[in-house]
Amino acid sequence: MDWLHDAACLFGGAFLVNAVPHFVRGMMGRPFQSPFTKPPGKGLSSSTVNVLW
């Protein structure tokens, strides 16, 4: 198997694993941390922002 394909699968899996908690918390209507808070990285974002993120 090509190493580039392996790297793409690794990064795709990492993005998917990161997206799951944001999507679930957003669908539940609960705030969750995201990079779009003010100040960045601190505080909670709205559920809409997390579903889109």
PQR file with spaces between the fields and no chain letter, atoms N, CA, C, O and H, PARSE charges and radii, in Angstrom:
ATOM       1  N    MET     1       0.842   -1.179    0.000 -0.4000 1.5000
ATOM       2  CA   MET     1       0.000    0.000    0.000 -0.0000 2.0000
ATOM       3  C    MET     1       0.889    1.245    0.000  0.5500 1.7000
ATOM       4  O    MET     1       1.948    1.262    0.627 -0.5500 1.4000
ATOM       5  N    ASP     2       0.466    2.239   -0.678 -0.4000 1.5000
ATOM       6  CA   ASP     2       1.227    3.473   -0.811 -0.0000 2.0000
ATOM       7  C    ASP     2       1.224    4.238    0.513  0.5500 1.7000
ATOM       8  O    ASP     2       0.192    4.302    1.181 -0.5500 1.4000
ATOM       9  H    ASP     2      -0.395    2.225   -1.187  0.4000 1.0000
ATOM      10  N    TRP     3       2.360    4.818    0.900 -0.4000 1.5000
ATOM      11  CA   TRP     3       2.451    5.538    2.170 -0.0000 2.0000
ATOM      12  C    TRP     3       1.567    6.782    2.173  0.5500 1.7000
ATOM      13  O    TRP     3       1.083    7.194    3.227 -0.5500 1.4000
ATOM      14  H    TRP     3       3.198    4.766    0.357  0.4000 1.0000
ATOM      15  N    LEU     4       1.356    7.377    1.013 -0.4000 1.5000
ATOM      16  CA   LEU     4       0.506    8.567    0.935 -0.0000 2.0000
ATOM      17  C    LEU     4      -0.951    8.208    1.263  0.5500 1.7000
ATOM      18  O    LEU     4      -1.656    8.984    1.908 -0.5500 1.4000
ATOM      19  H    LEU     4       1.749    7.043    0.157  0.4000 1.0000
ATOM      20  N    HIS     5      -1.381    7.057    0.826 -0.4000 1.5000
ATOM      21  CA   HIS     5      -2.725    6.578    1.146 -0.0000 2.0000
ATOM      22  C    HIS     5      -2.852    6.331    2.651  0.5500 1.7000
ATOM      23  O    HIS     5      -3.874    6.661    3.253 -0.5500 1.4000
ATOM      24  H    HIS     5      -0.809    6.426    0.302  0.4000 1.0000
ATOM      25  N    ASP     6      -1.824    5.756    3.249 -0.4000 1.5000
ATOM      26  CA   ASP     6      -1.825    5.522    4.698 -0.0000 2.0000
ATOM      27  C    ASP     6      -1.892    6.834    5.472  0.5500 1.7000
ATOM      28  O    ASP     6      -2.624    6.940    6.456 -0.5500 1.4000
ATOM      29  H    ASP     6      -0.994    5.488    2.760  0.4000 1.0000
ATOM      30  N    ALA     7      -1.132    7.827    5.031 -0.4000 1.5000
ATOM      31  CA   ALA     7      -1.141    9.129    5.697 -0.0000 2.0000
ATOM      32  C    ALA     7      -2.507    9.801    5.568  0.5500 1.7000
ATOM      33  O    ALA     7      -3.000   10.405    6.520 -0.5500 1.4000
ATOM      34  H    ALA     7      -0.538    7.740    4.231  0.4000 1.0000
ATOM      35  N    ALA     8      -3.112    9.694    4.390 -0.4000 1.5000
ATOM      36  CA   ALA     8      -4.443   10.280    4.190 -0.0000 2.0000
ATOM      37  C    ALA     8      -5.474    9.616    5.095  0.5500 1.7000
ATOM      38  O    ALA     8      -6.333   10.297    5.656 -0.5500 1.4000
ATOM      39  H    ALA     8      -2.711    9.203    3.616  0.4000 1.0000
ATOM      40  N    CYS     9      -5.400    8.304    5.242 -0.4000 1.5000
ATOM      41  CA   CYS     9      -6.319    7.589    6.141 -0.0000 2.0000
ATOM      42  C    CYS     9      -6.103    8.001    7.590  0.5500 1.7000
ATOM      43  O    CYS     9      -7.066    8.142    8.343 -0.5500 1.4000
ATOM      44  H    CYS     9      -4.702    7.751    4.786  0.4000 1.0000
ATOM      45  N    LEU    10      -4.855    8.193    7.985 -0.4000 1.5000
ATOM      46  CA   LEU    10      -4.544    8.612    9.349 -0.0000 2.0000
ATOM      47  C    LEU    10      -5.145    9.987    9.647  0.5500 1.7000
ATOM      48  O    LEU    10      -5.811   10.166   10.666 -0.5500 1.4000
ATOM      49  H    LEU    10      -4.073    8.078    7.373  0.4000 1.0000
ATOM      50  N    PHE    11      -4.913   10.952    8.764 -0.4000 1.5000
ATOM      51  CA   PHE    11      -5.446   12.294    8.986 -0.0000 2.0000
ATOM      52  C    PHE    11      -6.966   12.326    8.876  0.5500 1.7000
ATOM      53  O    PHE    11      -7.623   13.045    9.628 -0.5500 1.4000
ATOM      54  H    PHE    11      -4.372   10.807    7.935  0.4000 1.0000
ATOM      55  N    GLY    12      -7.526   11.565    7.960 -0.4000 1.5000
ATOM      56  CA   GLY    12      -8.981   11.489    7.853 -0.0000 2.0000
ATOM      57  C    GLY    12      -9.603   10.919    9.115  0.5500 1.7000
ATOM      58  O    GLY    12     -10.632   11.410    9.578 -0.5500 1.4000
ATOM      59  H    GLY    12      -6.992   10.980    7.349  0.4000 1.0000
ATOM      60  N    GLY    13      -8.988    9.887    9.672 -0.4000 1.5000
ATOM      61  CA   GLY    13      -9.473    9.309   10.925 -0.0000 2.0000
ATOM      62  C    GLY    13      -9.362   10.280   12.081  0.5500 1.7000
ATOM      63  O    GLY    13     -10.260   10.350   12.921 -0.5500 1.4000
ATOM      64  H    GLY    13      -8.152    9.488    9.296  0.4000 1.0000
ATOM      65  N    ALA    14      -8.270   11.031   12.137 -0.4000 1.5000
ATOM      66  CA   ALA    14      -8.086   12.013   13.212 -0.0000 2.0000
ATOM      67  C    ALA    14      -9.158   13.108   13.128  0.5500 1.7000
ATOM      68  O    ALA    14      -9.705   13.514   14.154 -0.5500 1.4000
ATOM      69  H    ALA    14      -7.541   10.974   11.455  0.4000 1.0000
ATOM      70  N    PHE    15      -9.457   13.582   11.927 -0.4000 1.5000
ATOM      71  CA   PHE    15     -10.501   14.603   11.773 -0.0000 2.0000
ATOM      72  C    PHE    15     -11.873   14.047   12.137  0.5500 1.7000
ATOM      73  O    PHE    15     -12.680   14.749   12.746 -0.5500 1.4000
ATOM      74  H    PHE    15      -9.013   13.252   11.094  0.4000 1.0000
ATOM      75  N    LEU    16     -12.146   12.811   11.777 -0.4000 1.5000
ATOM      76  CA   LEU    16     -13.427   12.195   12.118 -0.0000 2.0000
ATOM      77  C    LEU    16     -13.575   12.042   13.625  0.5500 1.7000
ATOM      78  O    LEU    16     -14.629   12.352   14.181 -0.5500 1.4000
ATOM      79  H    LEU    16     -11.490   12.240   11.282  0.4000 1.0000
ATOM      80  N    VAL    17     -12.529   11.567   14.287 -0.4000 1.5000
ATOM      81  CA   VAL    17     -12.574   11.400   15.742 -0.0000 2.0000
ATOM      82  C    VAL    17     -12.781   12.741   16.425  0.5500 1.7000
ATOM      83  O    VAL    17     -13.482   12.807   17.435 -0.5500 1.4000
ATOM      84  H    VAL    17     -11.673   11.315   13.835  0.4000 1.0000
ATOM      85  N    ASN    18     -12.193   13.813   15.904 -0.4000 1.5000
ATOM      86  CA   ASN    18     -12.375   15.143   16.474 -0.0000 2.0000
ATOM      87  C    ASN    18     -13.775   15.676   16.212  0.5500 1.7000
ATOM      88  O    ASN    18     -14.310   16.411   17.043 -0.5500 1.4000
ATOM      89  H    ASN    18     -11.624   13.759   15.084  0.4000 1.0000
ATOM      90  N    ALA    19     -14.377   15.335   15.099 -0.4000 1.5000
ATOM      91  CA   ALA    19     -15.687   15.875   14.731 -0.0000 2.0000
ATOM      92  C    ALA    19     -16.826   15.260   15.535  0.5500 1.7000
ATOM      93  O    ALA    19     -17.844   15.916   15.755 -0.5500 1.4000
ATOM      94  H    ALA    19     -13.943   14.738   14.424  0.4000 1.0000
ATOM      95  N    VAL    20     -16.676   14.027   15.972 -0.4000 1.5000
ATOM      96  CA   VAL    20     -17.773   13.327   16.652 -0.0000 2.0000
ATOM      97  C    VAL    20     -18.254   14.062   17.906  0.5500 1.7000
ATOM      98  O    VAL    20     -19.457   14.300   18.015 -0.5500 1.4000
ATOM      99  H    VAL    20     -15.848   13.494   15.793  0.4000 1.0000
ATOM     100  N    PRO    21     -17.388   14.438   18.863 -0.5600 1.5000
ATOM     101  CA   PRO    21     -17.909   15.110   20.054  0.2800 2.0000
ATOM     102  C    PRO    21     -18.553   16.460   19.760  0.5500 1.7000
ATOM     103  O    PRO    21     -19.539   16.827   20.399 -0.5500 1.4000
ATOM     104  N    HIS    22     -17.999   17.206   18.792 -0.4000 1.5000
ATOM     105  CA   HIS    22     -18.599   18.495   18.434 -0.0000 2.0000
ATOM     106  C    HIS    22     -19.999   18.297   17.858  0.5500 1.7000
ATOM     107  O    HIS    22     -20.930   19.015   18.223 -0.5500 1.4000
ATOM     108  H    HIS    22     -17.198   16.908   18.273  0.4000 1.0000
ATOM     109  N    PHE    23     -20.145   17.337   16.973 -0.4000 1.5000
ATOM     110  CA   PHE    23     -21.431   17.089   16.343 -0.0000 2.0000
ATOM     111  C    PHE    23     -22.462   16.598   17.361  0.5500 1.7000
ATOM     112  O    PHE    23     -23.602   17.061   17.364 -0.5500 1.4000
ATOM     113  H    PHE    23     -19.389   16.754   16.677  0.4000 1.0000
ATOM     114  N    VAL    24     -22.066   15.672   18.215 -0.4000 1.5000
ATOM     115  CA   VAL    24     -23.003   15.112   19.197 -0.0000 2.0000
ATOM     116  C    VAL    24     -23.464   16.188   20.170  0.5500 1.7000
ATOM     117  O    VAL    24     -24.661   16.312   20.429 -0.5500 1.4000
ATOM     118  H    VAL    24     -21.140   15.296   18.212  0.4000 1.0000
ATOM     119  N    ARG    25     -22.529   16.971   20.716 -0.4000 1.5000
ATOM     120  CA   ARG    25     -22.915   18.031   21.655 -0.0000 2.0000
ATOM     121  C    ARG    25     -23.782   19.083   20.961  0.5500 1.7000
ATOM     122  O    ARG    25     -24.713   19.614   21.568 -0.5500 1.4000
ATOM     123  H    ARG    25     -21.556   16.871   20.506  0.4000 1.0000
ATOM     124  N    GLY    26     -23.489   19.383   19.715 -0.4000 1.5000
ATOM     125  CA   GLY    26     -24.304   20.343   18.979 -0.0000 2.0000
ATOM     126  C    GLY    26     -25.709   19.834   18.735  0.5500 1.7000
ATOM     127  O    GLY    26     -26.673   20.590   18.859 -0.5500 1.4000
ATOM     128  H    GLY    26     -22.733   18.952   19.222  0.4000 1.0000
ATOM     129  N    MET    27     -25.840   18.568   18.393 -0.4000 1.5000
ATOM     130  CA   MET    27     -27.171   17.999   18.163 -0.0000 2.0000
ATOM     131  C    MET    27     -27.975   17.893   19.461  0.5500 1.7000
ATOM     132  O    MET    27     -29.205   17.939   19.435 -0.5500 1.4000
ATOM     133  H    MET    27     -25.058   17.953   18.293  0.4000 1.0000
ATOM     134  N    MET    28     -27.286   17.754   20.592 -0.4000 1.5000
ATOM     135  CA   MET    28     -27.962   17.709   21.882 -0.0000 2.0000
ATOM     136  C    MET    28     -28.352   19.103   22.358  0.5500 1.7000
ATOM     137  O    MET    28     -29.098   19.240   23.327 -0.5500 1.4000
ATOM     138  H    MET    28     -26.287   17.717   20.613  0.4000 1.0000
ATOM     139  N    GLY    29     -27.851   20.142   21.682 -0.4000 1.5000
ATOM     140  CA   GLY    29     -28.175   21.511   22.054 -0.0000 2.0000
ATOM     141  C    GLY    29     -27.338   22.041   23.201  0.5500 1.7000
ATOM     142  O    GLY    29     -27.721   23.016   23.846 -0.5500 1.4000
ATOM     143  H    GLY    29     -27.244   20.030   20.894  0.4000 1.0000
ATOM     144  N    ARG    30     -26.214   21.421   23.462 -0.4000 1.5000
ATOM     145  CA   ARG    30     -25.352   21.838   24.567 -0.0000 2.0000
ATOM     146  C    ARG    30     -24.105   22.539   24.027  0.5500 1.7000
ATOM     147  O    ARG    30     -23.588   22.157   22.977 -0.5500 1.4000
ATOM     148  H    ARG    30     -25.903   20.628   22.937  0.4000 1.0000
ATOM     149  N    PRO    31     -23.621   23.556   24.731 -0.5600 1.5000
ATOM     150  CA   PRO    31     -22.389   24.221   24.291  0.2800 2.0000
ATOM     151  C    PRO    31     -21.172   23.328   24.496  0.5500 1.7000
ATOM     152  O    PRO    31     -21.187   22.425   25.333 -0.5500 1.4000
ATOM     153  N    PHE    32     -20.131   23.585   23.734 -0.4000 1.5000
ATOM     154  CA   PHE    32     -18.904   22.790   23.795 -0.0000 2.0000
ATOM     155  C    PHE    32     -17.763   23.672   23.311  0.5500 1.7000
ATOM     156  O    PHE    32     -17.991   24.614   22.552 -0.5500 1.4000
ATOM     157  H    PHE    32     -20.120   24.318   23.054  0.4000 1.0000
ATOM     158  N    GLN    33     -16.551   23.384   23.733 -0.4000 1.5000
ATOM     159  CA   GLN    33     -15.401   24.179   23.313 -0.0000 2.0000
ATOM     160  C    GLN    33     -15.127   24.033   21.832  0.5500 1.7000
ATOM     161  O    GLN    33     -15.254   22.943   21.273 -0.5500 1.4000
ATOM     162  H    GLN    33     -16.366   22.618   24.349  0.4000 1.0000
ATOM     163  N    SER    34     -14.751   25.128   21.200 -0.4000 1.5000
ATOM     164  CA   SER    34     -14.288   25.106   19.819 -0.0000 2.0000
ATOM     165  C    SER    34     -13.291   26.243   19.636  0.5500 1.7000
ATOM     166  O    SER    34     -13.176   27.094   20.518 -0.5500 1.4000
ATOM     167  H    SER    34     -14.647   26.013   21.654  0.4000 1.0000
ATOM     168  N    PRO    35     -12.572   26.285   18.527 -0.5600 1.5000
ATOM     169  CA   PRO    35     -11.591   27.358   18.302  0.2800 2.0000
ATOM     170  C    PRO    35     -12.224   28.731   18.068  0.5500 1.7000
ATOM     171  O    PRO    35     -11.507   29.727   17.979 -0.5500 1.4000
ATOM     172  N    PHE    36     -13.554   28.799   17.967 -0.4000 1.5000
ATOM     173  CA   PHE    36     -14.209   30.062   17.632 -0.0000 2.0000
ATOM     174  C    PHE    36     -14.734   30.811   18.848  0.5500 1.7000
ATOM     175  O    PHE    36     -15.547   31.722   18.691 -0.5500 1.4000
ATOM     176  H    PHE    36     -14.136   27.989   18.040  0.4000 1.0000
ATOM     177  N    THR    37     -14.301   30.461   20.046 -0.4000 1.5000
ATOM     178  CA   THR    37     -14.757   31.169   21.243 -0.0000 2.0000
ATOM     179  C    THR    37     -13.974   32.451   21.408  0.5500 1.7000
ATOM     180  O    THR    37     -12.956   32.660   20.748 -0.5500 1.4000
ATOM     181  H    THR    37     -13.641   29.721   20.173  0.4000 1.0000
ATOM     182  N    LYS    38     -14.448   33.300   22.282 -0.4000 1.5000
ATOM     183  CA   LYS    38     -13.743   34.544   22.578 -0.0000 2.0000
ATOM     184  C    LYS    38     -13.398   34.553   24.047  0.5500 1.7000
ATOM     185  O    LYS    38     -14.336   34.571   24.845 -0.5500 1.4000
ATOM     186  H    LYS    38     -15.275   33.130   22.818  0.4000 1.0000
ATOM     187  N    PRO    39     -12.175   34.543   24.485 -0.5600 1.5000
ATOM     188  CA   PRO    39     -10.933   34.435   23.730  0.2800 2.0000
ATOM     189  C    PRO    39     -10.768   33.037   23.150  0.5500 1.7000
ATOM     190  O    PRO    39     -11.304   32.072   23.695 -0.5500 1.4000
ATOM     191  N    PRO    40     -10.029   32.919   22.048 -0.5600 1.5000
ATOM     192  CA   PRO    40      -9.893   31.626   21.373  0.2800 2.0000
ATOM     193  C    PRO    40      -9.372   30.520   22.291  0.5500 1.7000
ATOM     194  O    PRO    40      -8.394   30.704   23.016 -0.5500 1.4000
ATOM     195  N    GLY    41     -10.036   29.384   22.246 -0.4000 1.5000
ATOM     196  CA   GLY    41      -9.620   28.228   23.018 -0.0000 2.0000
ATOM     197  C    GLY    41     -10.129   28.185   24.441  0.5500 1.7000
ATOM     198  O    GLY    41      -9.896   27.206   25.149 -0.5500 1.4000
ATOM     199  H    GLY    41     -10.830   29.234   21.658  0.4000 1.0000
ATOM     200  N    LYS    42     -10.825   29.235   24.880 -0.4000 1.5000
ATOM     201  CA   LYS    42     -11.357   29.277   26.242 -0.0000 2.0000
ATOM     202  C    LYS    42     -12.838   29.591   26.170  0.5500 1.7000
ATOM     203  O    LYS    42     -13.251   30.425   25.364 -0.5500 1.4000
ATOM     204  H    LYS    42     -11.014   30.031   24.304  0.4000 1.0000
ATOM     205  N    GLY    43     -13.628   28.956   26.977 -0.4000 1.5000
ATOM     206  CA   GLY    43     -15.062   29.176   26.955 -0.0000 2.0000
ATOM     207  C    GLY    43     -15.762   28.164   26.071  0.5500 1.7000
ATOM     208  O    GLY    43     -15.144   27.233   25.556 -0.5500 1.4000
ATOM     209  H    GLY    43     -13.292   28.279   27.632  0.4000 1.0000
ATOM     210  N    LEU    44     -17.058   28.359   25.903 -0.4000 1.5000
ATOM     211  CA   LEU    44     -17.878   27.412   25.170 -0.0000 2.0000
ATOM     212  C    LEU    44     -18.515   28.082   23.956  0.5500 1.7000
ATOM     213  O    LEU    44     -18.851   29.266   23.994 -0.5500 1.4000
ATOM     214  H    LEU    44     -17.561   29.116   26.322  0.4000 1.0000
ATOM     215  N    SER    45     -18.675   27.323   22.889 -0.4000 1.5000
ATOM     216  CA   SER    45     -19.361   27.795   21.689 -0.0000 2.0000
ATOM     217  C    SER    45     -20.783   27.260   21.683  0.5500 1.7000
ATOM     218  O    SER    45     -21.085   26.259   22.332 -0.5500 1.4000
ATOM     219  H    SER    45     -18.403   26.362   22.858  0.4000 1.0000
ATOM     220  N    SER    46     -21.642   27.926   20.953 -0.4000 1.5000
ATOM     221  CA   SER    46     -23.035   27.498   20.864 -0.0000 2.0000
ATOM     222  C    SER    46     -23.143   26.159   20.140  0.5500 1.7000
ATOM     223  O    SER    46     -22.205   25.714   19.478 -0.5500 1.4000
ATOM     224  H    SER    46     -21.397   28.740   20.425  0.4000 1.0000
ATOM     225  N    SER    47     -24.294   25.536   20.280 -0.4000 1.5000
ATOM     226  CA   SER    47     -24.507   24.242   19.631 -0.0000 2.0000
ATOM     227  C    SER    47     -24.470   24.374   18.106  0.5500 1.7000
ATOM     228  O    SER    47     -23.998   23.464   17.424 -0.5500 1.4000
ATOM     229  H    SER    47     -25.056   25.897   20.817  0.4000 1.0000
ATOM     230  N    THR    48     -24.956   25.478   17.568 -0.4000 1.5000
ATOM     231  CA   THR    48     -24.942   25.688   16.117 -0.0000 2.0000
ATOM     232  C    THR    48     -23.519   25.733   15.586  0.5500 1.7000
ATOM     233  O    THR    48     -23.213   25.117   14.565 -0.5500 1.4000
ATOM     234  H    THR    48     -25.340   26.216   18.122  0.4000 1.0000
ATOM     235  N    VAL    49     -22.653   26.458   16.274 -0.4000 1.5000
ATOM     236  CA   VAL    49     -21.263   26.548   15.854 -0.0000 2.0000
ATOM     237  C    VAL    49     -20.597   25.181   15.884  0.5500 1.7000
ATOM     238  O    VAL    49     -19.806   24.852   15.000 -0.5500 1.4000
ATOM     239  H    VAL    49     -22.902   26.958   17.104  0.4000 1.0000
ATOM     240  N    ASN    50     -20.918   24.378   16.906 -0.4000 1.5000
ATOM     241  CA   ASN    50     -20.300   23.061   17.008 -0.0000 2.0000
ATOM     242  C    ASN    50     -20.773   22.101   15.936  0.5500 1.7000
ATOM     243  O    ASN    50     -19.985   21.286   15.455 -0.5500 1.4000
ATOM     244  H    ASN    50     -21.561   24.645   17.624  0.4000 1.0000
ATOM     245  N    VAL    51     -22.033   22.171   15.550 -0.4000 1.5000
ATOM     246  CA   VAL    51     -22.511   21.297   14.470 -0.0000 2.0000
ATOM     247  C    VAL    51     -21.821   21.694   13.159  0.5500 1.7000
ATOM     248  O    VAL    51     -21.422   20.826   12.383 -0.5500 1.4000
ATOM     249  H    VAL    51     -22.673   22.833   15.941  0.4000 1.0000
ATOM     250  N    LEU    52     -21.683   22.979   12.915 -0.4000 1.5000
ATOM     251  CA   LEU    52     -21.012   23.438   11.690 -0.0000 2.0000
ATOM     252  C    LEU    52     -19.517   23.144   11.731  0.5500 1.7000
ATOM     253  O    LEU    52     -18.914   22.861   10.696 -0.5500 1.4000
ATOM     254  H    LEU    52     -22.008   23.684   13.545  0.4000 1.0000
ATOM     255  N    TRP    53     -18.926   23.208   12.895 -0.4000 1.5000
ATOM     256  CA   TRP    53     -17.503   22.941   13.036 -0.0000 2.0000
ATOM     257  C    TRP    53     -17.217   21.496   12.776  0.5500 1.7000
ATOM     258  O    TRP    53     -16.064   21.072   12.847 -0.5500 1.4000
ATOM     259  H    TRP    53     -19.416   23.438   13.736  0.4000 1.0000
